[in-house]
């Protein structure tokens, strides 16, 4: 038995501290064989790239240790896989369709495959999914992440990462300019004669929700409007209906919702209760989903550049995966536009 194999027996790399059998890693093979982990990877997957005797020695050591691994598991720590992951909170929500499409198209153009993973608004599910996929991907886009900033920064140290629809310090981030978008919506309501605005909030852990509420408060101070907040609530039509029932106890003549689904749920509920839109209350949503054109009256909303957001996030990710990293990544804010339809009153004519 060679000295190296004797070392393998004495070190017993395939045993845990408790004496239980465990799976050896590529690093165990490299240590016992006396070569670098990259040499082990090439010897097992591309033997023509190393000397014949080295490849044979590595294979013998791997066999003795019981090393077994799939191609993806073997190559992921050392080589590019051309696979990216996009984590989304709710794949059934219309707002994510455009983001996913923009991200997938940009990834495909760059020769990468995009994996889309849903977490159903769960921070625990998001963390578990990342643990599973990180070893097999070149980078990840976190879309409307529910994790804390510190947890995101920790993951960004392990893999190239871009945050979409949120801003995190020290991590590349891409988002819509929520504050400017809400300012335009508030000005539109003020110009149509609205005096008080109720904000229908979204999920408590949503970064975008906080920015939209902040934008409304700042704009209302400049325009001398009264504002209040209902929520947090579900970002769904059911959540909008629940907010409407609370609004009915203290109505205002203007409403801005966290998203279009909440706005539609609100609009249907207050109309069924006898309130007219926009005569009694003007309503504005956010995202410009296709349902805005189908509801009666048609919903005024803020159109976020969803496809462009997804595309920009992947472009940033590809730069980071190629080690084009800036010391302090600058956040990217994309502009939104106000789409005026029938759920808000027209601008008052000035005499």
Phi, psi and omega in degrees: 000133181290163178300320182296318180290326175298321178297323180297320180291318183289323182285332182047060183295344182267014177244139176278175181298332181273002179084008181272144180295135177226166181281126176290153180255173178297333179285327173298314179298316181297319182294315182290322181283344180076031179229174179281153177304325179295326178292320177300315180301314180293321182296325183272329184253330181222067187301338179292347182268359177230165179298148184301313183293327177292316179298317179296317180298316180296318180296322178295315179297317179300320180293318180296323181279348182078029182285124177223138179202147174287165181301317181295314182295326183287321187267338188303317182291342189242340187227158175289140179256349184061026175242135177240157178237142176237116181263122180239149184287322184207102187291342179277348182283130184302332184295335183276344183302309182296319179299316180296318181297314179297320180293316182294319180296317181292321178296316180297320179299328180273003179083023181246156175257133181257121173267132179249125184235130180261140180245356178054046176064017185255123176295321180297316179296324179296314180295316180298318180297319180296320178301324182285320190264339185306318181296341188251006184234162178269341181182169185218142172253122176263116184255117182052049183298144177260003179281161178288160178301318183295322178294321179294317179297324179296317179293324181297339176281342181266323183217152171304132187215140175229136178263129181247136179070030180190156176244128178230126179302140176071007178231134178304129185226142179229129181206164171284149178283083186298318185295315179294322180296315180292326177300316179296320179295319180295318178298320179298316179295318179298319181290341179264007174097009179286140181247336182221136183237133173256130177262125177265104190284160176259208182299145182298326184272007183277124177295318181298323179299316179297320180292322181291321176294319177298316179298321179293318180296317180295316181292322182293327177296318181289330185260001178060048178250150174273139179225151171212169187233137172244128180130188012291161181212174178291140181277048186226172176296326176296320176297323178294322178294320178296319178295324180297320180296325176287321179299324182299337178284339180208076188293153171233164182269004176216144179221134170238126183257153178303321177209177184292323181297318176297316181298320181291317177299320177296311184301314181295321183290315182289328177292321178292339177272004176099000178273142180265141176238120011259007186301316181268325181211131174268137187234133177232134176257196180210129173122329180062052176284167186297332181296340180300328180277345186264334182284157180240121356286161180300140192273126167289137186205170175259122183270108176277144181280074191298313180296318180294325178298313179297318180295316180297321180298316180291323177301316177297320181296318180296323177297318181290323180291341176263015176067026174267070189254129175275154180300315178233098182298132179274134178292150178250121178248123179258140183286153174242167180230149178273125178253107185272124177233220191263352185274001175234148179289151178292162179298136178291141177281132179273133180275000000 
